[in-house]
Amino acid sequence: MTASQLLLRPLTEDDIPTIFSLTSDPEVARFMRFSTHESIQEAEDLYREYTSPGNYGYMICLKDDLTPVGVAALKKEENEEYTRSMSVYLYPRFWNRGYSTEVILHLKETAVREGIKCLKAYVVRDNTGSCRVLEKHRFSLEEVLHFPDLPSGLCIYTQQL
């Protein structure tokens, strides 16, 4: 593997405007489990969710100059103490550069260190790049859910650690 190009640091309240710039971008939000954010309050709520006890939220930055690249999180799954769902979203200008692979490796290391036994990822089926990255990292496609507002489906990937 090549040397790390990224720095993942814990989210702080100062990151809320950056979170909002990502989540309010329709190009980013079309691949997320939430609608395009229209207010900074929605980004504040997401920040609070990502940084609540038992969750791990990170700002993804370029290591050399600390340019924000995106956000990553491990979030508790309801009624599953040792399972976390992964969220990774990047600014479109950073797509297709291998950064998601590096972020997933970091999240897996965090999960193992924290005693998490299973990771889940929920991916819009149209997001073929993210599906490929998860499959490359040996995540298994467990189920595809269909919703009226998501006709292609929502893929649920899992990996036991």
FIKOLZA-1660 file (N, C-alpha, C; in steps of 0.1 Angstrom, whole numbers, plus 5000, padded with zeros to 4 digits):
% residues 161
   i   px   py   pz ch aa at
   1 5008 4988 5000  A  M  N
   1 5000 5000 5000  A  M CA
   1 5009 5012 5000  A  M  C
   2 5004 5023 4993  A  T  N
   2 5012 5035 4993  A  T CA
   2 5011 5042 5007  A  T  C
   3 5020 5052 5008  A  A  N
   3 5019 5060 5021  A  A CA
   3 5006 5067 5022  A  A  C
   4 5002 5069 5035  A  S  N
   4 4990 5076 5037  A  S CA
   4 4990 5090 5032  A  S  C
   5 4979 5094 5025  A  Q  N
   5 4978 5107 5019  A  Q CA
   5 4968 5116 5028  A  Q  C
   6 4962 5109 5037  A  L  N
   6 4951 5115 5045  A  L CA
   6 4954 5116 5060  A  L  C
   7 4947 5125 5066  A  L  N
   7 4947 5126 5081  A  L CA
   7 4932 5126 5085  A  L  C
   8 4929 5117 5094  A  L  N
   8 4915 5117 5099  A  L CA
   8 4916 5121 5114  A  L  C
   9 4910 5132 5116  A  R  N
   9 4910 5138 5130  A  R CA
   9 4896 5139 5135  A  R  C
  10 4894 5138 5148  A  P  N
  10 4880 5139 5154  A  P CA
  10 4873 5152 5150  A  P  C
  11 4860 5151 5147  A  L  N
  11 4853 5162 5144  A  L CA
  11 4852 5172 5156  A  L  C
  12 4851 5185 5153  A  T  N
  12 4849 5195 5163  A  T CA
  12 4838 5204 5158  A  T  C
  13 4832 5212 5167  A  E  N
  13 4822 5221 5164  A  E CA
  13 4826 5230 5152  A  E  C
  14 4839 5234 5152  A  D  N
  14 4843 5242 5141  A  D CA
  14 4842 5236 5127  A  D  C
  15 4839 5223 5127  A  D  N
  15 4837 5216 5114  A  D CA
  15 4823 5217 5108  A  D  C
  16 4814 5222 5116  A  I  N
  16 4800 5222 5112  A  I CA
  16 4798 5229 5098  A  I  C
  17 4804 5241 5096  A  P  N
  17 4803 5247 5082  A  P CA
  17 4808 5238 5071  A  P  C
  18 4819 5230 5074  A  T  N
  18 4824 5221 5063  A  T CA
  18 4814 5210 5061  A  T  C
  19 4809 5204 5072  A  I  N
  19 4799 5194 5071  A  I CA
  19 4787 5199 5063  A  I  C
  20 4783 5211 5065  A  F  N
  20 4771 5217 5058  A  F CA
  20 4775 5219 5043  A  F  C
  21 4787 5223 5040  A  S  N
  21 4791 5225 5026  A  S CA
  21 4790 5211 5019  A  S  C
  22 4793 5200 5025  A  L  N
  22 4792 5187 5019  A  L CA
  22 4778 5183 5018  A  L  C
  23 4770 5183 5029  A  T  N
  23 4757 5178 5030  A  T CA
  23 4747 5186 5022  A  T  C
  24 4750 5199 5019  A  S  N
  24 4741 5207 5011  A  S CA
  24 4744 5206 4996  A  S  C
  25 4754 5199 4993  A  D  N
  25 4758 5197 4979  A  D CA
  25 4749 5186 4973  A  D  C
  26 4740 5188 4964  A  P  N
  26 4732 5178 4958  A  P CA
  26 4739 5166 4952  A  P  C
  27 4751 5169 4947  A  E  N
  27 4759 5158 4941  A  E CA
  27 4764 5148 4951  A  E  C
  28 4767 5153 4963  A  V  N
  28 4771 5145 4974  A  V CA
  28 4759 5138 4980  A  V  C
  29 4748 5145 4983  A  A  N
  29 4736 5140 4990  A  A CA
  29 4729 5130 4982  A  A  C
  30 4730 5130 4969  A  R  N
  30 4723 5120 4961  A  R CA
  30 4727 5106 4964  A  R  C
  31 4739 5104 4970  A  F  N
  31 4745 5091 4973  A  F CA
  31 4744 5088 4988  A  F  C
  32 4738 5097 4996  A  M  N
  32 4737 5096 5010  A  M CA
  32 4723 5091 5014  A  M  C
  33 4722 5087 5027  A  R  N
  33 4709 5083 5032  A  R CA
  33 4700 5094 5037  A  R  C
  34 4705 5107 5035  A  F  N
  34 4697 5118 5039  A  F CA
  34 4695 5127 5026  A  F  C
  35 4685 5136 5028  A  S  N
  35 4682 5145 5017  A  S CA
  35 4692 5156 5018  A  S  C
  36 4693 5164 5007  A  T  N
  36 4702 5175 5006  A  T CA
  36 4699 5185 5018  A  T  C
  37 4709 5188 5026  A  H  N
  37 4706 5197 5037  A  H CA
  37 4704 5211 5033  A  H  C
  38 4694 5217 5039  A  E  N
  38 4690 5231 5035  A  E CA
  38 4693 5241 5046  A  E  C
  39 4697 5236 5058  A  S  N
  39 4700 5246 5069  A  S CA
  39 4713 5241 5076  A  S  C
  40 4720 5250 5082  A  I  N
  40 4731 5247 5090  A  I CA
  40 4727 5238 5102  A  I  C
  41 4715 5240 5107  A  Q  N
  41 4710 5232 5118  A  Q CA
  41 4710 5217 5115  A  Q  C
  42 4707 5213 5103  A  E  N
  42 4708 5199 5099  A  E CA
  42 4722 5194 5100  A  E  C
  43 4732 5202 5097  A  A  N
  43 4746 5198 5098  A  A CA
  43 4750 5197 5113  A  A  C
  44 4745 5207 5121  A  E  N
  44 4748 5206 5135  A  E CA
  44 4742 5193 5141  A  E  C
  45 4730 5189 5137  A  D  N
  45 4724 5177 5142  A  D CA
  45 4732 5165 5138  A  D  C
  46 4737 5165 5126  A  L  N
  46 4746 5154 5121  A  L CA
  46 4759 5153 5129  A  L  C
  47 4765 5165 5131  A  Y  N
  47 4777 5166 5139  A  Y CA
  47 4774 5160 5153  A  Y  C
  48 4763 5164 5160  A  R  N
  48 4760 5158 5173  A  R CA
  48 4758 5143 5173  A  R  C
  49 4752 5138 5162  A  E  N
  49 4750 5124 5161  A  E CA
  49 4764 5117 5160  A  E  C
  50 4772 5122 5151  A  Y  N
  50 4785 5116 5148  A  Y CA
  50 4794 5116 5161  A  Y  C
  51 4792 5126 5170  A  T  N
  51 4801 5128 5181  A  T CA
  51 4795 5123 5194  A  T  C
  52 4783 5117 5194  A  S  N
  52 4777 5113 5206  A  S CA
  52 4784 5100 5211  A  S  C
  53 4783 5097 5224  A  P  N
  53 4791 5086 5230  A  P CA
  53 4789 5073 5222  A  P  C
  54 4800 5066 5220  A  G  N
  54 4799 5054 5213  A  G CA
  54 4801 5055 5198  A  G  C
  55 4800 5068 5193  A  N  N
  55 4802 5070 5178  A  N CA
  55 4815 5077 5176  A  N  C
  56 4820 5076 5164  A  Y  N
  56 4833 5082 5160  A  Y CA
  56 4831 5090 5148  A  Y  C
  57 4833 5103 5149  A  G  N
  57 4832 5111 5137  A  G CA
  57 4845 5118 5134  A  G  C
  58 4849 5118 5121  A  Y  N
  58 4862 5123 5116  A  Y CA
  58 4860 5133 5105  A  Y  C
  59 4869 5143 5105  A  M  N
  59 4871 5152 5094  A  M CA
  59 4883 5145 5086  A  M  C
  60 4881 5143 5073  A  I  N
  60 4891 5137 5065  A  I CA
  60 4898 5149 5058  A  I  C
  61 4911 5150 5060  A  C  N
  61 4919 5161 5054  A  C CA
  61 4931 5155 5046  A  C  C
  62 4936 5163 5036  A  L  N
  62 4948 5160 5030  A  L CA
  62 4960 5162 5040  A  L  C
  63 4968 5152 5041  A  K  N
  63 4979 5152 5052  A  K CA
  63 4988 5164 5049  A  K  C
  64 4991 5167 5037  A  D  N
  64 5002 5177 5034  A  D CA
  64 4998 5192 5037  A  D  C
  65 4985 5195 5035  A  D  N
  65 4981 5209 5038  A  D CA
  65 4968 5210 5045  A  D  C
  66 4962 5199 5050  A  L  N
  66 4950 5199 5058  A  L CA
  66 4937 5204 5051  A  L  C
  67 4937 5203 5038  A  T  N
  67 4926 5207 5030  A  T CA
  67 4915 5197 5033  A  T  C
  68 4903 5201 5037  A  P  N
  68 4892 5192 5039  A  P CA
  68 4888 5184 5027  A  P  C
  69 4887 5171 5028  A  V  N
  69 4883 5162 5018  A  V CA
  69 4869 5156 5019  A  V  C
  70 4865 5154 5032  A  G  N
  70 4852 5148 5035  A  G CA
  70 4850 5145 5050  A  G  C
  71 4840 5137 5052  A  V  N
  71 4837 5133 5066  A  V CA
  71 4835 5118 5066  A  V  C
  72 4839 5112 5077  A  A  N
  72 4837 5098 5080  A  A CA
  72 4831 5096 5094  A  A  C
  73 4824 5085 5095  A  A  N
  73 4818 5082 5109  A  A CA
  73 4816 5067 5110  A  A  C
  74 4817 5063 5123  A  L  N
  74 4812 5050 5127  A  L CA
  74 4801 5053 5137  A  L  C
  75 4789 5048 5134  A  K  N
  75 4777 5051 5142  A  K CA
  75 4771 5038 5148  A  K  C
  76 4767 5039 5161  A  K  N
  76 4760 5028 5167  A  K CA
  76 4748 5024 5159  A  K  C
  77 4746 5011 5158  A  E  N
  77 4734 5005 5152  A  E CA
  77 4724 5003 5163  A  E  C
  78 4712 5006 5161  A  E  N
  78 4702 5004 5172  A  E CA
  78 4701 4989 5176  A  E  C
  79 4701 4987 5189  A  N  N
  79 4700 4974 5195  A  N CA
  79 4711 4964 5190  A  N  C
  80 4723 4969 5186  A  E  N
  80 4734 4961 5182  A  E CA
  80 4747 4967 5188  A  E  C
  81 4750 4963 5201  A  E  N
  81 4760 4970 5208  A  E CA
  81 4774 4969 5201  A  E  C
  82 4777 4958 5195  A  Y  N
  82 4791 4957 5189  A  Y CA
  82 4791 4959 5174  A  Y  C
  83 4781 4966 5168  A  T  N
  83 4780 4969 5154  A  T CA
  83 4780 4984 5152  A  T  C
  84 4787 4988 5142  A  R  N
  84 4787 5002 5138  A  R CA
  84 4784 5003 5123  A  R  C
  85 4777 5013 5119  A  S  N
  85 4776 5016 5105  A  S CA
  85 4786 5027 5101  A  S  C
  86 4791 5025 5089  A  M  N
  86 4801 5034 5084  A  M CA
  86 4794 5044 5075  A  M  C
  87 4799 5057 5076  A  S  N
  87 4795 5067 5066  A  S CA
  87 4808 5074 5061  A  S  C
  88 4809 5075 5048  A  V  N
  88 4820 5082 5043  A  V CA
  88 4815 5091 5031  A  V  C
  89 4817 5103 5032  A  Y  N
  89 4814 5112 5020  A  Y CA
  89 4824 5122 5018  A  Y  C
  90 4827 5124 5005  A  L  N
  90 4838 5133 5001  A  L CA
  90 4833 5143 4991  A  L  C
  91 4841 5154 4991  A  Y  N
  91 4838 5164 4980  A  Y CA
  91 4840 5158 4967  A  Y  C
  92 4831 5160 4957  A  P  N
  92 4832 5154 4944  A  P CA
  92 4846 5155 4937  A  P  C
  93 4853 5166 4940  A  R  N
  93 4866 5168 4933  A  R CA
  93 4877 5158 4939  A  R  C
  94 4873 5151 4950  A  F  N
  94 4882 5141 4955  A  F CA
  94 4878 5126 4953  A  F  C
  95 4867 5125 4945  A  W  N
  95 4862 5111 4941  A  W CA
  95 4873 5105 4932  A  W  C
  96 4873 5092 4932  A  N  N
  96 4881 5083 4923  A  N CA
  96 4896 5086 4924  A  N  C
  97 4900 5088 4937  A  R  N
  97 4915 5090 4939  A  R CA
  97 4920 5080 4949  A  R  C
  98 4911 5070 4953  A  G  N
  98 4916 5060 4962  A  G CA
  98 4914 5064 4977  A  G  C
  99 4909 5076 4980  A  Y  N
  99 4908 5080 4993  A  Y CA
  99 4898 5072 5002  A  Y  C
 100 4887 5067 4996  A  S  N
 100 4878 5059 5003  A  S CA
 100 4884 5046 5008  A  S  C
 101 4893 5041 5000  A  T  N
 101 4900 5029 5005  A  T CA
 101 4908 5032 5018  A  T  C
 102 4915 5043 5018  A  E  N
 102 4923 5046 5029  A  E CA
 102 4914 5049 5041  A  E  C
 103 4903 5056 5039  A  V  N
 103 4894 5059 5050  A  V CA
 103 4888 5046 5056  A  V  C
 104 4884 5037 5047  A  I  N
 104 4878 5024 5052  A  I CA
 104 4888 5016 5061  A  I  C
 105 4901 5016 5056  A  L  N
 105 4911 5009 5064  A  L CA
 105 4912 5016 5078  A  L  C
 106 4912 5029 5079  A  H  N
 106 4913 5036 5091  A  H CA
 106 4901 5032 5100  A  H  C
 107 4889 5032 5094  A  L  N
 107 4877 5029 5102  A  L CA
 107 4877 5015 5107  A  L  C
 108 4882 5006 5099  A  K  N
 108 4883 4992 5103  A  K CA
 108 4893 4991 5115  A  K  C
 109 4904 4998 5114  A  E  N
 109 4914 4997 5125  A  E CA
 109 4908 5003 5138  A  E  C
 110 4900 5014 5137  A  T  N
 110 4893 5020 5148  A  T CA
 110 4884 5010 5154  A  T  C
 111 4876 5003 5146  A  A  N
 111 4866 4994 5150  A  A CA
 111 4872 4982 5158  A  A  C
 112 4883 4977 5153  A  V  N
 112 4890 4966 5159  A  V CA
 112 4895 4970 5173  A  V  C
 113 4901 4982 5173  A  R  N
 113 4907 4987 5185  A  R CA
 113 4896 4989 5196  A  R  C
 114 4885 4993 5192  A  E  N
 114 4874 4996 5201  A  E CA
 114 4865 4984 5204  A  E  C
 115 4868 4972 5199  A  G  N
 115 4861 4960 5202  A  G CA
 115 4848 4958 5195  A  G  C
 116 4847 4966 5184  A  I  N
 116 4835 4964 5175  A  I CA
 116 4836 4951 5167  A  I  C
 117 4826 4944 5166  A  K  N
 117 4826 4931 5160  A  K CA
 117 4821 4930 5145  A  K  C
 118 4813 4940 5142  A  C  N
 118 4807 4941 5128  A  C CA
 118 4806 4955 5123  A  C  C
 119 4809 4957 5110  A  L  N
 119 4807 4969 5104  A  L CA
 119 4796 4968 5093  A  L  C
 120 4788 4978 5092  A  K  N
 120 4777 4978 5081  A  K CA
 120 4779 4991 5073  A  K  C
 121 4776 4990 5061  A  A  N
 121 4776 5002 5052  A  A CA
 121 4763 5002 5044  A  A  C
 122 4756 5013 5043  A  Y  N
 122 4744 5015 5036  A  Y CA
 122 4748 5023 5024  A  Y  C
 123 4746 5017 5012  A  V  N
 123 4751 5024 5000  A  V CA
 123 4740 5024 4989  A  V  C
 124 4737 5036 4984  A  V  N
 124 4728 5037 4973  A  V CA
 124 4733 5029 4961  A  V  C
 125 4724 5020 4956  A  R  N
 125 4729 5010 4946  A  R CA
 125 4735 5017 4934  A  R  C
 126 4730 5029 4930  A  D  N
 126 4736 5037 4919  A  D CA
 126 4750 5042 4922  A  D  C
 127 4755 5041 4934  A  N  N
 127 4769 5045 4937  A  N CA
 127 4778 5033 4935  A  N  C
 128 4780 5030 4923  A  T  N
 128 4787 5018 4919  A  T CA
 128 4802 5018 4924  A  T  C
 129 4808 5030 4924  A  G  N
 129 4822 5031 4929  A  G CA
 129 4823 5027 4944  A  G  C
 130 4814 5032 4952  A  S  N
 130 4814 5028 4966  A  S CA
 130 4811 5013 4968  A  S  C
 131 4802 5008 4960  A  C  N
 131 4799 4994 4961  A  C CA
 131 4812 4986 4958  A  C  C
 132 4819 4990 4947  A  R  N
 132 4831 4983 4944  A  R CA
 132 4842 4983 4955  A  R  C
 133 4843 4995 4961  A  V  N
 133 4853 4997 4971  A  V CA
 133 4850 4987 4983  A  V  C
 134 4837 4987 4987  A  L  N
 134 4833 4978 4998  A  L CA
 134 4836 4963 4994  A  L  C
 135 4833 4959 4982  A  E  N
 135 4835 4945 4978  A  E CA
 135 4850 4942 4978  A  E  C
 136 4858 4952 4973  A  K  N
 136 4872 4950 4973  A  K CA
 136 4878 4948 4988  A  K  C
 137 4871 4954 4998  A  H  N
 137 4875 4952 5012  A  H CA
 137 4868 4941 5018  A  H  C
 138 4862 4932 5010  A  R  N
 138 4855 4920 5015  A  R CA
 138 4843 4922 5023  A  R  C
 139 4836 4933 5021  A  F  N
 139 4823 4934 5027  A  F CA
 139 4813 4926 5018  A  F  C
 140 4803 4920 5025  A  S  N
 140 4793 4911 5018  A  S CA
 140 4780 4919 5016  A  S  C
 141 4775 4918 5004  A  L  N
 141 4762 4924 5002  A  L CA
 141 4751 4915 5008  A  L  C
 142 4744 4920 5019  A  E  N
 142 4735 4912 5026  A  E CA
 142 4721 4914 5021  A  E  C
 143 4717 4926 5017  A  E  N
 143 4703 4929 5013  A  E CA
 143 4703 4941 5005  A  E  C
 144 4692 4942 4996  A  V  N
 144 4690 4955 4989  A  V CA
 144 4675 4959 4993  A  V  C
 145 4674 4970 4999  A  L  N
 145 4661 4976 5002  A  L CA
 145 4656 4985 4992  A  L  C
 146 4643 4985 4989  A  H  N
 146 4637 4994 4979  A  H CA
 146 4627 5004 4986  A  H  C
 147 4628 5017 4982  A  F  N
 147 4619 5027 4987  A  F CA
 147 4614 5035 4975  A  F  C
 148 4602 5041 4977  A  P  N
 148 4597 5049 4966  A  P CA
 148 4606 5060 4961  A  P  C
 149 4613 5066 4971  A  D  N
 149 4622 5077 4967  A  D CA
 149 4636 5072 4963  A  D  C
 150 4638 5059 4963  A  L  N
 150 4651 5053 4960  A  L CA
 150 4649 5040 4952  A  L  C
 151 4644 5042 4939  A  P  N
 151 4640 5030 4932  A  P CA
 151 4651 5020 4928  A  P  C
 152 4664 5025 4927  A  S  N
 152 4675 5016 4924  A  S CA
 152 4678 5007 4936  A  S  C
 153 4675 5012 4948  A  G  N
 153 4677 5004 4960  A  G CA
 153 4688 5009 4969  A  G  C
 154 4688 5004 4982  A  L  N
 154 4698 5007 4991  A  L CA
 154 4705 4994 4995  A  L  C
 155 4717 4993 4992  A  C  N
 155 4725 4981 4995  A  C CA
 155 4730 4981 5009  A  C  C
 156 4729 4970 5016  A  I  N
 156 4734 4968 5030  A  I CA
 156 4745 4958 5029  A  I  C
 157 4757 4964 5032  A  Y  N
 157 4770 4955 5032  A  Y CA
 157 4774 4953 5046  A  Y  C
 158 4779 4942 5049  A  T  N
 158 4784 4939 5063  A  T CA
 158 4798 4932 5062  A  T  C
 159 4805 4934 5073  A  Q  N
 159 4818 4926 5075  A  Q CA
 159 4820 4923 5089  A  Q  C
 160 4822 4911 5092  A  Q  N
 160 4825 4907 5106  A  Q CA
 160 4840 4909 5108  A  Q  C
 161 4843 4914 5120  A  L  N
 161 4857 4918 5123  A  L CA
 161 4863 4907 5132  A  L  C
% end
